[in-house]
Amino acid sequence: MGSQSPVRKLNRARVIESAARGARATVMAIIVSAALAAIKIIAGITGYAYALIADGVESMLDIMSALVVLGSLRLAASPPNERYPYGYGRAETLGAFVVATGLLVAAIGIAIQSVREILTPHHMPARWTLIVLFLVIVTKEVLFRYLSRTAARIESRSVGADAWHHRSDALTSAAAFIGISIALVGGPGYEAADDWAALFACGIIAFNGFRLMRGALRDVMDAAPPPAFEDQVREIAAAVAGVEHVDKCLARRSGFGYFVDMHIEVDGRVPVRDGHEIAHRVKDALTGSDLRILDASIHVEPHPNPYK
């Protein structure tokens, strides 16, 4: 599609680096989740802790969601082509949508299983399962914080959604810890306490699933970024020599960056060639900034007051 300018090459490098950083964090989360899932399921079966078994199954969903995130990150880093001239950034947003949907499915599945366990008499959980749950809670919370920081650094919806998968796992484990503790203290008749606790945690998981899905839907529907972002874009454009006024400024998010459509006003007496050059300087200033602007379309209009 022709040679790219140094600025566009720099932006492509930023996208690739962001995707690579997100992928490294995701792969580490997959390895940890796989180990924890096996530990929880085995501990749940041998220790009669049914909340642990459900927790282990939810960890398997974490692995599946992480694989979705990994695929979306790699696709989002692919360069634009003739069929997809705006690139594959939306793949990252779609990955976040799938992961958020997985959270909702996990919440429903755990809720159904919890109700079944409440209605079905079962053994008292073993005391040592509390140690397993404590280690799981700490590990999952560390994973959540690590992925959340990575997501914020690279501005990734999908990595952020995957982070909340691990936070939901920590929440269900914490609920199971509290429930099993109540069951052990209460004795006979309190065997289902961990299931009630898991049922309560489902509400928190579902809430975060809806919250993350709403963020992904905003990107898919080309919602405007925060006002502070537009203010920065206008400030950068207005500082370019020859720009008399910044009129319209529209921006939409796509994966790791933004696309901007802007109308600027210049002195109507300048030649077309000069107006075109001013527009290019505005575009270079925007795409060369730290705002992760992948491309900008600049429309030039004559300023209504040529003597301003």
KOLMIDREN-836890 format. One record per residue: x, y, z of N, C-alpha, C, O in turn; residue in one letter. Coordinates in steps of 0.001 Angstrom, whole numbers, plus 524288, in hexadecimal, padded with zeros to 5 digits. Example, Ala and Ser with C-alpha at 12.3 -4.5 7.8 and 13.67 -1.06 7.14 Angstrom:
<recs>
833867E9C681E788300C7EE6C81E78833907F31C81E788379C7F30982111A;832327F73681BA8835667FBDC81BE4832648001E81EBE834618047281F67S;
</recs>
This chain:
<recs>
803437FB438000080000800008000080369804F480000801A9809288018BM;808558045A7FE3A80BD2808D27FE2180F0F809278030580DFD8068B806E9G;8131B80C74802C68168B80CFF80743813EC8103C80B82810B9813A280A5AS;8154080F338105C81301811F9814C1816B2816528168181B74815E3815F8Q;8146981A8E8189D8178581ED081AA981A1781D1581FB7818598194F82222S;81E5281FD782166820DA81E728265E81D1181E9282AEF81D7281B5482E77P;8195F8224F82AED8159C822B182F3A8121081DF782F598111A81BC383384V;8101681C5D82ACD80CA8817C682A9D80FA2812E082C2280D7280F6882EA4R;8149C8128982AA6817C780E1182C458186F80DFE832328185D809D78349EK;819148129E8348481997812F183A30814948112283CDC814BF80E4B840BDL;8101F812CD83AC080B238112783D0180A5580B4E83C7580850808CC84007N;80BE5809178380580B79803738374580EE4800A583B4580D567FCA883D75R;81391802C483C3681714800698400E814A78009C845808153D7FCF18488EA;811EE804E1846B880F558055384BC980B118013384C5A80A8D7FEC085075R;808048007384837803DA7FC8A848548061C7F71A84923804277F41684C54V;80A3C7F5DD8463D80CAD7F0B28469D80EE37EFD484C0E80E497EB9B84E47I;811727F3CE84E3A813B47F3548537380F657F2AB8578F80FF77EF8B85B2CE;80B1C7F59385708806C07F51485AB88046D7EFA085A838035C7ED4085E8ES;803A57EDA4855BE8017E7E865855238052B7E44F857668036A7E099859E8A;80A417E4F28568880E127E1308588E80E267E13385E8080E7F7DD15860F5A;80DD47E5DC860CE80DD27E63D86684808F17E3B8868CE809337E0F186CB8R;804847E4B9866537FFAD7E244868127FFCA7DC62867737FDC67D98686AC1G;8022B7DA8E8632E8027E7D4EA86233805EB7D23B8664B8049E7CDFA8681FA;80A447D4AF867BD80DB37D25786BAF80ADC7D1CC870EB80B457CDCA8738BR;808007D5DC87260805187D5A887751800DA7D179877167FFE27CEC187AEFA;7FE567D0FB872927FA1D7CD2C871FC7FC237C797872377F9B27C43A874A2T;800947C69386FB8802D97C15186FCD8043B7BFB887562803527BB44876F3V;806697C35B8785A807B67C22787DC8802C07C0DD880DF802B87BD4B88416M;7FE8D7C3D387FDB7F9997C2E1882907F7577BD8C8811E7F4FE7BAF38846AA;7F8067BBE887C427F6177B6C887A937F8DA7B26B87D9A7F6567AEC687F78I;7FDF37B2D087E10800FE7AEC5880CF7FF567AE6B886887FE857AA2688896I;7FED97B2F4889197FD507B2FD88E9D7F7C27B0EC88F407F6B67ADE7892D9V;7F4317B27E88BD27EEBE7B0C388C307EE3F7AAE188B757EB207A85C88E1BS;7F14E7A8AF887E37F1187A310886F57F2D17A01588BD67F06879C2F88D4BA;7F6FE7A1EF88E587F8D779F57893187F4D979FCE8977B7F3D479C0089A3EA;7F2957A472898257EEC17A53C89C507E9C47A21889B5D7E7747A00A89F0CL;7E81E7A1B88967D7E35F79EC6895447E40479913896E37E081796CE89942A;7E87B796C58959C7E975791508970B7E998790AB89CF97E75F78CF589F12A;7EC2E7944189FA77EC8F793EC8A55C7E72E7945D8A7DF7E5EB791648AB6FI;7E405798098A60B7DEDE798E98A8687DB29794518A7887D859792BD8AB19K;7DB2C792348A2D67D7A278DD58A1BA7D924789058A4F07D5C6786698A72CI;7DE39787DE8A5247E0077835D8A8377DEDC7842F8AE017DCF1780A68B0A3I;7E00A788ED8B0007DF0E78A158B5807D93B789F38B6B77D7A77883A8BAEBA;7D60878BC58B3067D06378BC98B3E27CE1C786518B42F7CAA7785458B75DG;7D00F782D28B0DB7CE1177D6E8B0CD7CFC577A838B5BD7CC9C777E88B842I;7D4BC77AF68B7167D6BF778108BB9D7D52377A7A8C0D27D4E0777C78C4CBT;7D40C77FA68C0CA7D2B27824B8C5AC7CCE7783628C6457CB56786178C9EBG;7C99D7814A8C2B07C3F0782058C2E77C263787CD8C2F87BE7D7894C8C55BY;7C58378AFF8C0507C458790958BFF07C23A791A48BA787C53C792838B6D2A;7BD23791908B9E87BAC47920B8B4C57BB6C797858B27E7BB78798328ADBBY;7BBEE79B688B5E67BD067A0A68B3FD7C2637A0E08B15C7C32F7A3CD8ADA0A;7C61079DBA8B3607CB3F79D798B0F57CB0379B088AB8B7CDBE79CBC8A7F9L;7C7BE7970A8AAF17C727794938A5C97C4F8798828A1E37C6EC798FF89D85I;7C0DE79B538A3857BE9679F4F8A0217C29B7A38F89EE97C2CB7A59989A8FA;7C5CD7A4DC8A2CA7C9EA7A8B98A21C7CDED7A6D489E1A7CFD47A9DF89AE6D;7CF307A1BF89E517D2DA79F8F89A957D0C679FAD8950C7D3A97A0BE8915AG;7CBC979E968947D7C95579ED888F4E7C9817A47288D447CA767A555888A4V;7C8907A842890C47C8BC7ADC188F387CE3B7AF4388D827CEE37B28888A0BE;7D2337ACE088FF17D7957ADE788E567D8A87ABD1888DE7DBC17AE0F885F5S;7D6157A7828877B7D6937A5848821F7D45E7A97A87E407D6707AA1D879F5M;7D0257AC2287FC97CE037B04687C7D7D1E47B4C487BFD7D2337B74B877EAL;7D4DF7B5BF880317D8F17B9BF87FF47DCDA7B88587BA17DE8D7BBFE878C5D;7DE3D7B38987B347E1FF7B1F88772B7DFBE7B2DD871BA7E26A7B4D186E3EI;7DAD37B16A8710C7D8517B22A86BF47D7FD7B7F186A8D7D90E7B9768661DM;7D67E7BB2A86E667D6207C0CB86D587DB7D7C31186C2C7DBFD7C681868D8S;7DF877C12B86EE57E4D47C31386DF37E6AA7C1AA868717E96D7C4B5865F2A;7E5257BD12866927E6837BB91861387E3DF7BF2685D407E62A7C07F8593FL;7DF037C0AE85E677DC3A7C46885B0C7DF267C99885AFD7DFE57CBEF856DAV;7E0CC7CB6085F907E3AC7D04B85FF67E8C67CFF585CE97EA337D39885A1CV;7EB807CB9A85D787F07B7CAE985ABC7EFB47CB3A854D67F2B87CDC88521BL;7EBA97C8A1852E77EA8A7C8C984D4E7E9157CE3D84B7F7EAC97CFF384757G;7E5EC7D10184E9A7E4417D64284D0F7E8D67DA1184D0E7E9117DD92849C5S;7EC797D96A850B47F1097DCD8850E27F47E7DC1C84C127F65E7DFE3849C2L;7F5477D74784AA87F8907D63A846137F6017D82D841107F8A87DA3083D98R;7F0D97D793840B17EE187D96F83C0D7EE037DF6383BE37EE8E7E1B7837B7L;7ED547E1D88406A7ED227E78E8409E7F24A7E9FF83EF77F2647EE6983D11A;7F6927E72483FAE7FBBC7E93083E377FCEB7E8858386F800EA7EA7083693A;7F98A7E5D98358D7FA6C7E50A82FF07FA0F7EA3B82D047F6D37ED8682E5FS;7FD4D7EB028290E7FD457EFFF826387F86D7F089822BF7F61E7EC9F8212CP;7F6E67F55D821927F2747F63481DFE7F3A67F3FD8189C7F8307F36781724P;7EF8D7F2C5815B17F0327F0FA8104B7EBBA7F32980D0A7E8A07F64C80EF4N;7EB657F1858082B7E7677F3AE804B27E1E67F256806857DE4D7F575805D9E;7E1377EDC2808CC7DC047EC3580A8A7DA9B7EEC680FB67D6147F01D8109ER;7DE807EF748131D7DDA77F1F1818327E14E7F6A38189B7E5447F66781B52Y;7DFF97FAEE815E57E3837FF72815C57E4308021A81B0D7E80A804DC81BE0P;7E07F8015281EA97E0FA803A2823E17E3937FFE6827C27E3DC8010E82C6AY;7E5737FB79825DE7E8187F7C3829467E44E7F41D82C0E7DFAB7F3E682ACDG;7E6617F14482FD67E35F7ED438329D7E2977EE9E838627E1DE7EB2983BA5Y;7E2BE7F3AD839977E2507F55583F037DD517F386841AA7DD527F26884658G;7D9087F33883EB37D4127F1B38410D7D41D7EC06842F77D0C97EA8584618R;7D7D17E8E5841207D82F7E37D843027D93B7E377848DA7D7597E00A84BA7A;7DC397E74584AB27DD677E7AB850447D8747E8EF8535C7D79D7E6D98579CE;7D5357EC56851337D03C7EDB0853BD7CC877E908853C57C9EC7E801857AET;7CC4B7E63B84F6A7C8F47E19384F287CACA7DD73853147C79E7DAB28556BL;7CFF47DD11853C17D2037D973857B47D01A7DADF85D1B7CEBE7D77186032G;7CFFB7DFFB85E4B7CE037E1C38635E7C83F7E067863F87C6807DEF286834A;7C54D7E0E285FB67BFB57DF9785FDE7BEE57D9C6861057BB817D8588641DF;7C2047D67585E847C1967D0D385F647C2F57CF758650C7C0567CC4586784V;7C7127D1E68670E7C8B77D0CF86C717C4867D2988704F7C3677CFDC8741AV;7C2367D72A86F5B7BE0A7D914872C27B9587D567872A27B6DD7D46D876A2A;7B8297D36186DF97B3EF7CF8D86D847B53D7CAA7870A27B1D27C85487318T;7BA3C7C916870837BBEC7C48D873867BB217C559879587B9CE7C1A987C22G;7BBED7CA2487B397BB007CB4D880B97B5417CA7C882227B4007C83A88630L;7B1CB7CC5C87EBA7AC357CBC087FBB7AAA97C5FA87FAF7A79C7C439882F6L;7ACCD7C30D87BEE7ABAB7BD7187BA67ADAD7BAAE8808C7AB0B7B747882B1V;7B25D7BC2A8824B7B4927B9C5887037B1277BAE688BB97B03E7B77388EF3A;7AF417BFB788C247ABE27C128890927A6E77BDEA8909A7A5397BC09894B3A;7A48B7BD4388C0479FB77BA2988BA67A0CA7B47188CED79DD37B1F988FCDI;7A5157B25588AC47A6677ACDB88BB07A7777ABB1891667A5947A7CD89381G;7AA857AF18893EC7ABBD7AE4C8997B7A6D27AED589CCC7A6217ABFD8A09DI;7A3657B28089B5579E7E7B33889E4479B1B7AE5589DFC798F07AC9B8A1EAA;79AAC7AC1E89949797817A75F8989E799C07A2E589BD8796DF7A02289E87I;79EEF7A23089B927A17579DF989E777A0F779ECC8A4587A04B79B0F8A74BQ;7A14E7A3BD8A60B7A0CD7A4E58ABA079B617A3718AD9E79AD67A1348B1D7S;797617A4B88AA92792067A35A8AC227916379D708AC7578EDB79B708B006V;793AE79AAA8A8BD7935F794E78A8D6795EB792BA8ADC2793D078F2F8B03CR;79A72794DB8AF2A79D2B792F48B3C679A3B7944C8B8CC79A5A791548BC94E;79792798D68B8CD7947179A508BD5A78FF7796768BE2778EA9795198C293I;78DA8794BC8B9E3789307912A8BA2B78AD178B798BAF678798788278BC48L;78FE278A628BA22791BB784F98BA9779540784718BF6B79959786F28BF96T;793D47814D8C354797247808F8C7F879C7D77E638C67779CE077AFC8C316P;7A09A7805A8C8F87A5D977E598C7D17A93D77EA48CCAA7A79A780AE8D0B4H;7AE0E77C8D8CC3D7B19377C378D0AE7B3747819F8D2607B34E785618CF61H;7B530781E58D72F7B7A5786A48D93E7BCFF787478D6A37BFEF7837C8D64CM;7BE5078BEF8D4CE7C36578CBF8D2477C7E478BB98D6197C74E78C6F8DAD2P;7CC5978A0F8D4067D0FE7892C8D7347D38378E628D8AA7D35F7921E8D5A4A;7D5D278E958DD577D81C793708DF347DCB07953E8DBD77DD71799EE8DB14R;7DFBA791908D9D77E466793108D6F07E327795CA8D1BD7E693798298CF54W;7DE377956A8D00D7DCCE798238CB2B7DD2279E0E8CBD77DDA27A0E88C800T;7DCDB79FEA8D0B77DD527A5878D1A77E2C07A7868D02A7E3577ABE88CE49L;7E6BC7A4358D10C7EC137A5BB8CF977EC7F7A6568C9AD7EED67AA108C7BDI;7EA357A2A08C6D67EA3E7A2DF8C1207E7837A7D18BF447E9727AA898BBCDV;7E3077A8F58C1947E0137AD928C0007E3117B29C8C11A7E2F77B63D8BDF3L;7E5AC7B2D48C57C7E8B77B7868C6CA7ECFC7B8728C2B87EDB57BCD78C0E7F;7EFCA7B4578C14D7F3EE7B4D98BD607F1AC7B66C8B8147F40C7B9798B538L;7ED157B4558B6CB7EA827B5AF8B1D57E9047BB758B1CB7E9E97BE2F8ADEFV;7E6C07BD4D8B6107E5107C2C28B6627E9B27C6738B59A7E95F7CA2F8B297I;7EDF37C5658B84F7F29A7C8BC8B7E27F4BA7C8AD8B2517F5F57CCC88B022V;7F52A7C3FA8B0027F7557C37F8AABD7F3F07C6418A6B97F5F27C9078A359T;7EED37C5858A7107EB437C7EB8A3497EB187CDD88A3DA7EA997D0A389FF9K;7EB807CFC18A89D7EB857D56C8A9657F07C7D7D68A7277F0577DC138A4E3E;7F4DD7D51E8A7CA7F9C97D6FD8A57B7F95A7D71089F897FB117DAC989D04V;7F70F7D2F389D497F6457D2CB897A47F2CD7D740895D47F3E87D9C4891E1L;7EE957D83B898B87EAFA7DC76897517EDD57E1AB897277ED497E4A189368F;7F0DE7E2CA89B337F3957E7C889B757F7AF7E847897217F85A7EC77894DDR;7FA687E3FD896037FE627E40E891EA7FBF37E50C88C8E7FDDC7E8498898EY;7F7B27E23888B5E7F5207E2E7886547F2787E83C885F27F25E7EA93881BFL;7F0537EA2A88A477EDD27EF4F88A327F1CD7F394888FD7F0BC7F71F885EAS;7F6637F33A88B6B7FA797F71688A4B7FC387F6BE8849D7FD137FABA8820FR;7FCBE7F1F0882A67FE487F14687D297FA277F3818798C7FB6F7F626875BDT;7F52B7F27787AB37F0E47F4688777A7F0C77FA56877607EFEC7FCB187346A;7F1A47FCC387BEA7F1AA8027A87C277F644804C08791F7F5CE808D6876A1A;7FAB88020B879607FF6F80401876C47FEE3803C2870D48009E8075086E16R;7FC817FF9B86ED77FC0E7FF0A869287F69D8007A867307F5908001586283I;7F3228022486AB77EDC2803AF869617EAF27FF44866827E9067FFF586228E;7EAC17FAC7869017E85B7F626866A97E3517F4AB869767E3587F39F86E28S;7DEFB7F498866907D9FE7F2EC868C37DA137ED1886A107D8317EB7C86E2FR;7DC427E9F68668B7DC037E44F867397DF597E28886BD47DDB37DF2586ED1S;7E3F97E4BD86C747E7447E34B870EB7E4B37E510876027E4F47E254879F4V;7E2387E9AA875E37DF6E7EB8587A7F7DAE77E7F587BF07D9FE7E6E48808AG;7D80C7E619877F67D3BB7E27B878FB7D5C57DD5287B137D3627DAFD87E8AA;7DA2F7DB85878FE7DC797D6A387AD97DE4D7D728880777DE047D36E8837CD;7E02D7DBC9881DD7E1C67DCBC8874A7DD2E7DBEC88AF97DDC57D9C088F38A;7D8937DDB38894A7D3FF7DD1588CA37D22F7D77088D007CF7E7D5FC890B6W;7D3A47D442889307D29F7CEA6889B07D5857CC8988E797D36B7C95F8916CH;7DA507CE4D88F317DD637CC82893AB7DB627CEE1898C07DB847CC5289CD1H;7D98A7D3B2898947D7387D60389D457D2387D31389EBF7D1277D2448A35ER;7CF257D17989AD07CA627CE7889BF77CBC17C93989E617C8F77C7498A1C9S;7D0137C6EC89C9A7D1E87C20289EE07D3747C2D38A4967D2497BF968A7F1D;7D6177C7328A5A47D7907C8698AB0A7D2BA7C9428AE6B7D2A57C7C28B2FCA;7CEB27CBAC8AC267C9E27CCA38AF117C7097C78F8B0667C5357C6DB8B4CAL;7C6AD7C4068AC907C4067BF0E8ADA27C7277BBD08B1887C4EA7B9078B4BFT;7CC4E7BC2F8B13B7CF977B9608B5007CEF47BBAD8BA767CEC47B8D58BE56S;7CE9E7C0E88BAB77CDCC7C3708BFC97C87B7C1ED8C2077C7F57C0FD8C6B7A;7C4877C1B48BE9A7BF547C01D8C05B7BF737BA808C25B7BD187B93D8C65AA;7C23F7B7278BF807C2B07B1B28C1307C5907B1548C6647C4257AE2E8C9BCA;7C9977B4878C7147CC8D7B48C8CBFE7C8FB7B5F68D0957C9087B3698D4A9F;7C5E77BA118CFCE7C2537BBC08D3F37BE2E7B7958D4F97BCF27B6588D974I;7BC0D7B5728D0B37B7F57B1808D14A7B9D57AC968D4017B72E7AA7E8D76EG;7BE807AAB98D26F7C0A37A5FF8D4DE7C1DF7A7048DA9E7C1157A39B8DDEAI;7C3CD7ABB38DBD17C4E07AD0C8E14B7BFE47ACE78E4887BFD97AAE38E8E6S;7BBAB7AF138E25A7B6A77AEFB8E5217B4CA7A95F8E5E47B2CE7A7F68EA09I;7B5777A62A8E1C87B3C07A0B68E2167B6D379DC68E64B7B49679AB28E93CA;7BBEF79EB98E6927BF2279BF78EA727BDEB79DC98EFFC7BDED79AA78F3A1L;7BCE07A2D38F09E7BB9C7A4DA8F5CE7B6167A33F8F7687B5267A1CA8FBE4V;7B27A7A3878F3B57AD047A24F8F4ED7ABF879C8E8F5C37A88879B178F8C9G;7AEF7799498F30F7AE3C793A98F3A37A9CA791958F04F7A852794098EC71G;7A79C78D0D8F1C47A36078AA08EEBD79EDF78E768EDD979D37791508F15AP;79CFD78E618E903798CA791F18E79179ABE796C28E4B4797AA799A78E26AG;79FEB797A18E4D67A23979C378E23C7A59C79AA48DD8A7A8C479DBB8DBA3Y;7A4E6795CD8DBB67A833793DA8D7727A7BC797308D2767AB74797948CF72E;7A33B799898D1A47A25279C788CCCB7A3F87A2308CD317A2EE7A53D8C9A0A;7A6837A3AC8D1777A7F47A92B8D2297AB8C7AB158CDCA7AB0B7AF848CC00A;7AF367A7B48CC0C7B2BE7A95E8C7E27AFDA7AA278C2C27B1647AD658BF8ED;7ABA27A72A8C1FA7A88C7A7C28BD2D7A57B7ACE48BD3A7A4F77AF798B934D;7A3717AE598C1D57A0CD7B35D8C24B7A49D7B7DA8C15B7A3427BBC38BEE9W;7A9517B7418C3497AD497BB4B8C27D7AEAF7BBC68BCB07AF497C0188BAAAA;7AF327B74E8BA0A7B05E7B7628B4717ABEA7B9F18B1677ACD97BCB78AD97A;7A7197B9038B3177A28A7BB558B08D7A2B27C1458B1097A1657C40F8AD57L;7A4497C32D8B5937A4BF7C8CE8B6607A8F57CB258B2CB7A83E7CF5B8B095F;7AD5C7C8578B2437B1A87CA428AEFB7B0157CAAA8A9437B23D7CDD58A65BA;7AC527C7748A7A47AA937C7978A22E7A85E7CCEA8A0B67A9107CEBA89C50C;7A5B67CF6A8A4677A38D7D4998A3547A7D07D8848A2207A7387DBC089E9EG;7AC257D8428A5067B0887DBCC8A41A7B30E7DAB989ECC7B46E7DE5789BF1I;7B3A47D5B089D867B5FF7D439898817B29A7D624893FC7B49C7D8488902CI;7AD717D55F8946A7A9DB7D704890457AA037DCF188F907A9E07DEDD88B28A;7AA4C7DFD5893E17AA827E58E8938F7AF457E74D8907A7AEDA7EAAB88D12F;7B3D27E506891A67B8927E67F88EDA7B8757E4BA8892D7BAAF7E74E885C8N;7B5DD7E04E8881F7B53B7DE98882BF7B2327E29087F887B3B77E3D387B25G;7ADDF7E48C881B57AACB7E88787F067ADED7ED9187E5B7AD9F7F01B87A49F;7B0EC7EEFF882577B3FE7F3CA882107B8117F38A87DB87B8BB7F74887AC6R;7BACE7EF1B87D537BEC87EE778794B7BC567EE16873E07BE847F01187013L;7B7D37EB90873847B5317EB2586E7C7B3717F08186C927B3AD7F1A5867E8M;7B1B27F3C38702E7B0057F90386EB57B4907FC2186C6A7B3E07FEF886898R;7B9447FB9A86EC47BDCF7FE5086CB07BF337FC75867397C0797FFA1863D8G;7BEF77F758866517C0237F53A8611D7BC1B7F70685D217BD767F850858B4A;7B7207F71C85EB37B2FA7F8D585B217B3A97FE8F859AD7B2878001885543L;7B580801B585D577B6678073E85C217BA67807D1857C37B9C680B158544AR;7BE88804A2857EF7C27C804E8853D27C04C8030C84E987C1598056784A89D;7BD427FED484EB37BAFA7FCC0849DE7B74A800BD847697B6FB8012C842A2V;7B47F803A784AB57B0C78078A848CC7B34380CE1847DE7B081810BD84716M;7B87F80D1C847F37BB62811F2846EB7B9E88165784AA47B92E81ACD84902D;7B9788150E84FA77B85E819128538E7BCF681CD9853E37C17581B5B8530FA;7BBC3821C28551B7BFDE825B6855867C3508249985A3C7C162822D685E45A;7C85B82599859C97CBD7824F885E4C7CAA582921862627C78182C9E86158P;7CD08828E4866F87CC0D82CCF86B077CD3183255869157D09A8330B865C5P;7CA5E8364B86B1D7CB3083BBE869727D0DC83D84869F37D2B3840AC866D2P;7D39F83B8286DDB7D91583D1186E957DC6283B93869D97E00E83E5A86878A;7DB138372E8675C7DDFB83578862C37DD238395585E4D7E0E183AF785BC2F;7D83D83ACB85D5C7D71383E8D859307D9B9843CA85A3B7DBAD8464B8569EE;7D9CA8457285F267DC5284A688607A7E21F84A4385F137E43F84E1985D19D;7E4AD845D7860187EA378455185EC67EB0D84560858E77EEC1847C3856F9Q;7E792842BA8560D7E7FF842958505A7E76A8481484E217EA74849AE84AC4V;7E38784AF6850017E2B88505184E287E760853D184F727E8F48571484C49R;7E9818531F854027EDFB8564D855A67F2B2855638522B7F56985914850B4E;7F3AA8507B850D87F81E84F3584D6F7F75A85194848087FAF9853DB845D5I;7F2978510A845DE7F181853188409E7F1BB85905840817F3C885B4F83CCEA;7EF9F85B88844917EF8686140844B27F4F486395845197F5CA868148439BA;7F8AD8608B8471F7FE0586283847CE8011F8626B842B480568864968427BA;7FF0F85FF983EA2801D585FA3839A680188864EA836DA7FD598674383686V;805E5866BE834DF8061586BC3832228027086BB682D6C802808680C82A50A;7FF4486FCB82CED7FBAB8703A8287D7F61F86EB8829D07F28B86FFA826DCG;7F54886C0F82E2B7EFF986A8782FC07ED7F86F11832B37EF5787090836E1V;7E94E87142830817E6978759C832FA7E297873BB837037E1AC8764883AFCE;7E04286F3C835E67DC2D86D44839717DB5386775838647DB94865B7833EBH;7DA518647C83C867D8E785EF483BFB7D2FF85E9D83C777D0CA85FCC84092V;7D07885CFF838457CAC285CD2838317C8C68579283A347C807856ED83EE9D;7C7F1853F2836D37C5E584ED1838507CA5884B32839D77CE7F84B3F8376BK;7C9758480D83DE37CD648444383F977CA9D83F508415C7C80C83F488456DC;7CB1C83B2B83E587C8B38362A83F927CCFC83212840257D0D58321D83D43L;7CC4A82E88843E67D02382A67844C47CD608255E846377C9468256F848BAA;7CFA282106844A07CD8C81BE38460D7D2198184B847437D65C818C884515R;7D10F814AD84ACE7D5228111184C6B7D50580C32849017D0DC80A5684777R;7D9A880A2B847D97DA1D80549844E17DED08024A8470A7E34C80372845C0S;7DDB07FE7184A547E1ED7FB5A84C987E5557FE90850357E37C8009785428G;7EA697FF0B84ED67EE23801BD852307EE8880797851177F19280A4E853A4F;7EB8C8098C84D617EC1780F0E84C027E6FF8118A84A507E2C580F6284B19G;7E77F8162D847F37E2F381947846767E38181B30840D87E7D181BDF83ED4Y;7DEFD81C0783E647DEB681E9F839567DBEA823D283A327D7FB8241183CF5F;7DDF5827F1837D47DBD982D31838A47DA1A82F8B833787DCD482F1C82F88V;7D582832108337E7D38C8352A82F167D30F83ACB831077D07183BD4834EDD;7D59483E6082E4C7D5C7843C38303B7D50A847AF82BD27D6EA846E582776M;7D24984BE882D047D1C68505C8297E7D4D0854E382BDA7D3D08566C8304CH;7D8858570A828E87DB7085B9182AC07DA558602E827267D8FD85F7982296I;7DAEA864E78293C7DA33869A38262B7DF7686C5F825947E26286D1182955E;7E09086DE6820B47E560870BD81F8C7E3F2875C581CBA7DF7C8768B81B1DV;7E7BF8791A81C2D7E6E687DFE819597E51D87CB7813CF7E7E187A0B810EDD;7E07887EA08124D7DE4E87D6080D2D7E15287FA3808A57E05287E3D80427G;7E50888324809BA7E80988589805777ECE488268804067EF698839280018R;7EE3F87E7B8071C7F2FA87B81805E97F1E9877CA8016A7ED7B87608800C6V;7F5E1876897FE437F52A872D57F9ED7F37F86D6E7FBD77F46F86BF780053P;7F10B86A907F85F7EF4A8654E7F9B67F3E1861FD7FB7E7F36C85EF07FF2EV;7F84A862987F8DB7FCDF85F7D7FA3A7FE89860887FFE68000985CE9802AFR;7FE4786575801987FFC8866BF806F47FBE18648280ADF7FD638629480F03D;7F6CD864C9809857F2D58627C80CEE7F3A485CA280D867F30485A6E811C1G;7F50F85A28809247F61C8548A8093F7FAC88535080CBD7FAC684F6780F8AH;7FEC2856A680C9280370855DD80FBA8022E8568C8158E8043E853B9818DAE;7FECF85A4A816C27FD3C85B1981C3C7FA608564281E3E7FB4A85482822A1I;7F6EA8541F81B017F40684F6781C887F7B584AE681D9B7F6D9847E982146A;7FBC784A5B81A7E7FF9A8462B81B56802A0846FE82067803DE8433E82325H;803CE84BE8821A38069484CEE8267E8032B84BA082B3A8051C849B482F30R;7FE1984CAF82ACA7FA7A84B4E82F007FA3C8456282FA37FA688436283402V;7F9D78429F82B507F9A083CEA82B7B7FE9483AAC82DF27FE4A8372C8313BK;8031583CAB82C5F8080283ABB82E918086483BE68346680A65838BB83768D;806728407B835F98069B841E183B808032D83E3983EBD8049E83CBD84314A;7FEAB83CC883CA37FB148395783F777FD2A833C583FBE7FD4B83167843EDL;7FECE831AC83B3A800A082C4283B2A805EC82BAD83DD78075C8275F83F6DT;808D282FF283E5C80DD982FBC8410180D7C830C5846D781173830AD84990G;808C3831C2848CE8080E832D584E62807E782DB6851748086B8297984F3DS;8073282E2F85693806D982998859FB8013B827B585AAD800298248F85E26D;7FDA7829958576D7F81A828458580B7F691823428552E7F1F6821E38550AL;7FA4A82091852F27F94081BB2850137F56B81C9084B8D7F1F88195684AA4R;7F603820DA848C57F2C7821EC844337F53881F2E83F8B7F98A8208283DE7I;7F27181B5583D697F48881833839207F44081B11833F27F7B181A71830A4L;7F02D81E39833317EF9A8212782E527EBE8825B182F497E8AC82586832D6D;7EC69829BD82C197E90D82E5382C9B7E78D83048827347EADB830BC823BDA;7E2988316D826847E09D8339E821A27DF7283961822A17DC1583AAB825D1S;7E23783CD781FEA7E1D584275820E67DF298452581C487E0F9844C6817D8I;7DADE847D481D5E7D80284AD18196B7D90E8509981A537D8948528581EB5H;7DA80853648161B7DBF1858E6816847D77485C5A814B27D52985B7581091V;7D63986058817DC7D2298641F816877D45E869A7817187D7F886A7B81A2BE;7D24186D7A814287D416872E1814BA7D20987546819C47CD828748181B30P;7D5638782C81C737D3B387ACD8213A7CFF387F3981FC97D1038822481C1DH;7CB8A87FC9822A17C7A5883C4821337C9B188955821997C79D88CD881F0FP;7CDC488A31824C47CFFF88F75825577D58988F5F823607D91388E1D82660N;7D678890A981E707DBBC8904D81C327DFA08941181E9C7E4558936A81DE0P;7DDC58980F821867E15089BE0823D07E26A89AD28298E7E4C289E1282C36Y;7E0B88963C82B847E18E894DB830FF7E76889433832157E8EC893098367FK;
</recs>
